[in-house]
């Protein structure tokens, strides 16, 4: 669940504040040959692809840049290409995607990296790579570094996208890391290779299982062992955050507080090409915009889930990410409605994390602005708000057989949709005392139409060191008043 959904939505809607991000790494041109497969070749047991179209787009570190640009950020890209047709095609594609390419240099000793994929019936069938992985010539590396350093001041983040094609050498990585740290600039790394030492001091690295297994020697299948190795590696390399991408299992965050898992949403996967680029791009966007690590990780997980449902190297867009967030928030809202055992566990977890838990209760029949204002003010008394909601049976006992007008499940669902509400718990009793005793909140909130001595649970909450707060109410706003006005309107002459 998002910890601060309102901040996440603001960031995505604003294009992450249009912050500037610098991406450095191995640039590629991704070419696609699309076609249909209807038969097997008589010459060999291979499918025959009837070619119908050709496309090409930016890949590798250039795809990270495309993702950032599609999310609304200003993007500067640095790397090298050959002096060939591939360079012209790549720069044209990047310009069309709004990426600044002034720092894309020429390497005279290599061709532009090109990956050609054959797609038959919307499935990748073959990939052909044209590339060089040898280190850059000293002069080319020096020229690249000198082009990058003036771009660091004022950037929101630096991304090192390493595809092990020779651009991000140990010396270049460490020089850029030192320069970025001197300016307080977060550095995010998508790593490659057996030795991650060149990334020491990075703010975040995002290896996948195979990459982490290669550098730690822990088998890819041993997830528990990999997570332990990730924690050790993070300490050894003085990393701020290590994010282990787990494909269909989501993400694992490793930081000072330990390891947290963010599961992936179930969806059909068509092509994982570029999913890692989307993850690190979304992380860079979120951190550059000031979002917390947990919310940014959740956002990156959603973004990756969108792009794996497409064929080819396709970036995430702002509208797509907003749609994914909306779906996630709908699930999260339903997940706020808890039974007593789940509510106890949730409250204990919040309190263990040092958060003040506020409790209030009511019928909340015909939710109106007075309710919303009251709940928002109650939430401000702490970091979490739990609402005890009278069941239909309880409301009838309190207000008569005609009430409630809205059923308990509908009332709970509407309350859960409010950003101020963190949990909703139904109770049957005439008062919420048993619920209060079970949850042991830090703050008990009630409307200011009550006196403290009239508030159910007040002595008990104060006995364990809690606080009782009376919340001001909006004048002339009540469910009873709304019902009376409706009755009066129905009785008025036409």
C-alpha positions, -999 to +999 in steps of 0.1 A: +000+000+000+011+036-006+020+054+025+012+088+010-011+082-019-020+119-023+017+128-027+022+100-052-008+112-073+004+148-072+039+138-083+026+117-113+001+143-123+027+171-123+052+150-144+072+147-112+077+184-111+094+183-145+127+177-126+158+173-147+175+138-146+208+129-162+211+093-176+245+079-184+252+044-198+252+020-228+231+032-257+214+009-281+190+009-310+163-017-307+150-029-341+119-051-345+108-073-374+071-081-370+053-109-387+029-138-386+038-175-382+016-200-400+039-228-409+072-246-402+101-244-427+105-275-448+143-268-448+147-271-410+123-274-379+120-236-374+090-213-378+086-193-409+079-156-401+060-137-428+073-102-424+046-075-422+064-044-407+096-030-393+100-006-363+129+007-343+133+026-310+159+036-284+171+009-260+194+003-231+202+035-212+184+053-240+152+035-230+156+046-194+157+082-208+126+075-229+107+063-198+117+094-178+107+117-207+073+099-211+067+105-174+071+143-179+107+149-167+134+168-185+160+143-195+197+146-206+214+115-220+251+107-221+269+078-238+285+069-271+276+055-304+294+046-336+296+070-365+271+051-386+235+048-397+226+034-363+236+066-346+215+087-369+185+065-363+190+064-325+194+102-322+163+108-343+143+084-321+155+101-290+148+136-303+112+125-312+109+113-276+120+146-262+154+135-248+183+159-249+213+142-266+241+169-266+262+146-244+260+116-267+295+113-281+312+093-309+335+063-304+355+057-335+365+022-326+330+007-325+296+006-342+264+016-326+249-013-306+219-027-324+196-054-311+172-069-337+143-089-325+120-111-346+084-111-334+061-137-346+024-137-336+033-111-309+059-133-293+097-128-295+112-156-314+148-145-320+173-117-311+203-107-331+229-085-314+255-063-331+277-049-304+311-044-288+317-048-251+353-037-249+361-007-227+361+028-243+394+041-255+409+065-229+403+095-250+367+087-256+361+080-219+377+113-209+357+132-235+325+116-222+333+124-186+340+160-195+306+162-212+288+148-182+303+168-153+288+202-163+254+187-164+253+176-128+246+209-111+209+214-106+199+179-117+173+159-096+191+126-100+219+108-119+211+073-133+239+049-143+224+024-167+250-003-171+246-030-198+282-041-197+291-027-231+322-009-220+309+026-212+306+025-174+341+016-164+352+014-128+370+047-131+341+066-148+316+052-123+336+063-093+344+097-107+307+104-114+297+090-080+322+113-063+311+143-082+274+136-076+279+130-039+298+163-036+266+180-048+242+160-028+228+144-059+212+109-056+228+083-079+208+053-090+224+023-107+211-005-128+242-028-124+259-055-144+289-078-140+305-099-113+318-071-092+296-042-080+325-025-062+325+003-088+291+013-076+302+018-040+285+048-024+255+048-047+221+059-034+203+029-049+211-001-071+185-023-088+199-058-096+177-086-106+180-122-092+205-134-118+227-103-114+227-105-076+234-143-078+264-136-101+280-111-079+273-128-045+276-165-055+242-173-040+221-195-062+194-177-081+167-201-067+176-193-031+155-162-025+161-162+013+198-165+007+198-137-019+180-114+004+206-120+032+233-115+006+217-083-005+217-069+030+254-078+034+263-063+000+245-031+008+266-026+039+298-036+022+293-010-006+278+017+016+246+018-005+216+038+006+191+013-008+192-020-026+162-030-046+161-066-058+137-070-088+120-103-086+101-105-119+066-120-113+073-118-075+076-080-074+104-061-056+123-064-024+137-033-007+167-036+016+177-005+037+185+004+073+151-008+085+155-043+070+139-060+040+104-053+027+087-071-001+063-055-026+044-082-044+035-078-081-001-076-092-011-106-112-012-098-149-004-115-182+032-110-192+040-106-229+075-093-229+099-084-201+122-063-224+129-030-209+111-037-176+143-030-156+147+003-174+112+012-164+119+003-128+150+025-124+135+053-144+104+054-121+127+052-091+147+082-104+115+102-111+100+095-077+132+103-057+139+134-078+103+146-070+108+140-032+088+108-027+098+083-001+116+051-009+087+029-001+061+048-022+086+051-050+092+013-050+055+007-050+052+031-080+081+014-099+065-020-093+032-008-108+051+008-138+069-025-145+036-043-144+023-021-171+052-024-195+055-062-193+020-064-207+032-049-240+053-064-267+087-047-274+107-021-256+079+004-247+082+031-220+056+038-193+036+070-197+021+093-172-016+084-180-008+047-179+008+051-145-021+071-132-045+044-144-024+017-126-024+038-094-061+042-096-066+005-098-041+000-069-059+025-047-092+008-053-077-024-040-061-006-012-093+011-002-111-023+000-081-036+020-087-009+047-119-027+058-106-051+086-119-076+111-108-072+147-078-095+145-064-078+113-071-044+129-051-053+160-022-065+139-023-033+118-024-010+148+004-028+166+025-026+135+019+012+132+027+017+168+058-004+166+070+020+138+065+050+162+032+062+146+004+076+168-029+058+161-062+078+164-095+061+170-130+074+164-164+059+158-198+065+144-226+054+121-216+076+092-250+072+075-253+095+044-217+106+045-215+144+042-190+173+044-194+174+082-182+138+084-153+144+060-141+175+079-144+157+112-124+127+100-097+149+085-093+168+118-092+136+137-064+122+115-043+153+122-041+142+158-017+114+148-003+095+118-031+068+114-069+069+118-090+039+126-128+043+123-151+020+144-182+017+123-216+007+138-231-023+120-267-021+106-279-040+137-261-015+160-275+015+141-310+002+144-306-003+181-294+033+184-315+052+159-346+031+152-358+006+126-357+031+097-320+035+100-294+031+085-303+044+051-271+030+037-260-006+045-229-013+065-207-026+037-215+004+015-208+027+044-175+010+051-164+011+015-171+049+012-152+056+045-123+035+032-121+056+001-113+087+022-076+095+023-078+105+059-090+070+069-064+042+073-087+014+086-124+007+092-136-019+117-173-028+121-187-035+155-221-048+167-222-035+202-241-003+214-207+013+222-172+009+208-157+002+243-147-034+235-131-023+202-112+005+220-099-019+246-088-044+219-070-018+198-055+004+225-052+036+204-029+065+213-056+091+207-094+088+212-113+114+191-149+124+195-171+153+183-170+185+204-208+181+210-197+156+237-180+165+270-149+144+278-166+126+307-193+115+282-169+099+258-170+061+259-135+047+265-120+080+276-109+068+311-094+036+297-074+054+270-061+080+295-052+051+319-027+037+294-012+071+287-034+080+257-051+113+249-087+123+244-094+150+218-127+167+211-130+176+174-150+208+163-180+200+141-191+218+110-223+238+119-256+228+105-243+195+090-259+162+101-275+131+086-307+138+106-309+173+092-305+160+057-333+135+062-356+161+077-350+184+047-357+156+023-389+147+041-399+184+040-392+186+003-413+155-004-442+170+016-441+204-001-468+211-028-456+206-064 
